Amino acid sequence: MRMLINVPESVVPDALRGMAAAHPELTVDVDRRVVVRRDAPVAGKVALISGGGSGHEPLHGGFVGPGMLDAACPGEIFTSPVPDQMVAAAAAVDSGEGVLFIVKNYTGDVLNFDMAAELAEDEGMRVAKVLVEDDVAVTDSTHTAGRRGTGATLFVEKIAGALAAEGAPLERVEAVARQVAESARSFGVALSACTTPAKGSPMFELPPGELELGVGIHGEPGRERRAMMTSGEIADFAVDAVLEDLRPEEPVLALVNGMGATPLLELYGFCGEVHRVLAERRIPVARTLVGNYVTSLDMAGASVTLCRADEELLRLWDAPVRTPGLRWGA
């Protein structure tokens, strides 16, 4: 397998050096593995921090900037960052208004963010945590007790980030972040396996002509394997799996997310099918985001995330954001 790298051991620091070169609006500490907005700490503002294993870019480092995260902690490939990273990030961005940790539900992430919260509190910081567990495909998996955290993380980071930018207090930012996490559900499909730099070969076997329904973002197994389906058939299955659990009674935010190797031509075609299914189920769509945002290295495939969105959440979604991976507004 050919990969655009130097050696597997330096993939993450090499990527961080490249991020620093491309984005001078960020402060990138390559040694401590922390990405921070350059103007941090922002006076009078709650700070948002997230993180997780590398390989899911632009999640999370690509979402650092005004209107979203204040800092991100990248771990090794598909491996949780360590508490020291998280505490360093918190110290760099805490303005005295408190810090919110946004945590995807994977065992390592949960344990390390819990430990980091205790250490940060010992240093006098106020810390709150919100857990994202939106994947409806399976209840437990290789890396998870409970549901996996996937695409809804983007919704939580964007909406809570907008509220924090308005100067809302920690308790309010935490409550809205939790509301978003509880209002969103996801389902992913793999058309190919992903390849980690260390292994240099596919992480799992997916025979030609088959797909994995409900795959995890680390390549964890989903609900079942089937013979290859059309885009429309996949949309029917994925959207119905989400709606069976979410049961929205208001318009939804929709994320049609690529897993890393699916071109936009195919993603937009899939988006059209997702909208068709939602229209057939009489679910209005308020906003749609299409692209590779919560990826799994070079996996071909896609995921669908839907979030119930009232007028306040839509207002916060539309608020300006300026990060490497997401930007709109003034």
Sequence and secondary structure as in RCSB ss.txt:
>XXXX:A:sequence
MRMLINVPESVVPDALRGMAAAHPELTVDVDRRVVVRRDAPVAGKVALISGGGSGHEPLHGGFVGPGMLDAACPG
EIFTSPVPDQMVAAAAAVDSGEGVLFIVKNYTGDVLNFDMAAELAEDEGMRVAKVLVEDDVAVTDSTHTAGRRGT
GATLFVEKIAGALAAEGAPLERVEAVARQVAESARSFGVALSACTTPAKGSPMFELPPGELELGVGIHGEPGRER
RAMMTSGEIADFAVDAVLEDLRPEEPVLALVNGMGATPLLELYGFCGEVHRVLAERRIPVARTLVGNYVTSLDMA
GASVTLCRADEELLRLWDAPVRTPGLRWGA
>XXXX:A:secstr
   S S GGGHHHHHHHHHHHH TTEEEETTTTEEEETT S TT  EEEEEEEESSTTTTGGGBSTTSBSEEEEE
EETS   HHHHHHHHHHH  SS EEEEEES HHHHHHHHHHHHHHHHTT  EEEEEE  B S SSBTTBSSS   
THHHHHHHHHHHHHHTT  HHHHHHHHHHHHHTEEEEEEESS  B TTT SBSS   TTEEEET  TTS   SEE
EE   HHHHHHHHHHHHHHHH  SS EEEEEEE BS  HHHHHHHHHHHHHHHHHTT  EEEEEEE SS  TTB 
EEEEEEEE  HHHHHHHHS EE SS EE  
